[in-house]
Amino acid sequence: MNAQQAHDVVTRALREVAPDLDGVDGKARLREDLDLDSLDFLSFVEQLGERSGIRIEEDDYPALTTVDSAAGYLTARTGQGR
C-alpha cells in the first residue's frame, strides 16, 4: 500500500466513525482535535483494520494519533515505506 492508498483508507475509516469531517487536516489529532471519544477511536481502529487487512494491536494505538500518522503506520506495516 503506498502513501496515497493508506491516506484514502484512513480517511474512509474515519468517515465511518465521524462522517462530517470534510476538509480534515492530516495533522489534526484524532482524539483531541476531532473530538473522538474512546468508543469512536476504537471503532476507527476496527474500521482501519478491516479496510486495510492489518491487525492493529493496542500497543500500536500511539501511532494512530493523526490522519497522517495513521497513514504512515499503514504504509510502514505493508512494507512500502514512505
N, C-alpha and C positions, 0 to 999 in steps of 0.2 A: 504494500500500500504506500503510495507516495504521499507527500505532504498535503497536496490539494484533496486527494481522496480522503485522507484522515480528517482534514478540516470539515469536509462535507459530512462525514459520518458523525462527527461530534456535533455539528450544527443540527442535523436531523434528530439525533438522540435528545438533544437539549430541547428542541421544539416539541417533542412528545411530552415533556415534563412542564415546560413553560412556553406555550405556543405564541405568546405575544412579545417575542423578543426580536423584532425586526431591527436591523442595524446594530446588533450587539458587537461591541469592540472585542477583538480577540484577546485583549489584555484584561478585560473585565473579570473580576474574581467571581466565580460561580456562586459561592455561598454568601459572600458579603455584598458584592455589588448587585448581583441579580436576585438576591434575597431568597435563595433556595434553602429551605429548611432541611433537616436531616432526612426526612422521608423523600422529599423531592430529589435530594442528592443521590440517595440510594436508588431511586427509580431511574435517574440519569445514568448511573453506573450500570444498572441492569440493561437499559436500552443500548448503552455503548457496547457492552459485552455481546449482546445479541446481534447487533448490526455489524460488529467487526469480527465476530467469531473468536474473540480473545477472552480468555478467562481473566477477570480482573480481581486480584486479591485485595483484601482490606489494607494490607501493608503498602499497596500502591496508590491508595487514595490521595496522599500528599502530592502526587504527580498530576493530579486532576484538578488543579486549582483554577485554571483559566481555560478558555477555549483553545488558545494557542498551546498551552502546556499539555492539555489532553490530546490534542492532535499530534504533538511531538511524542508523547507516550506511545500512541498507536503506531506511529511511523517507526519508532525505535523497536517496538515489540515485533513488528513484521519484518525487521531486518533491512529496511530501505534506507535508514539514516535520514538526514535532513537534506 
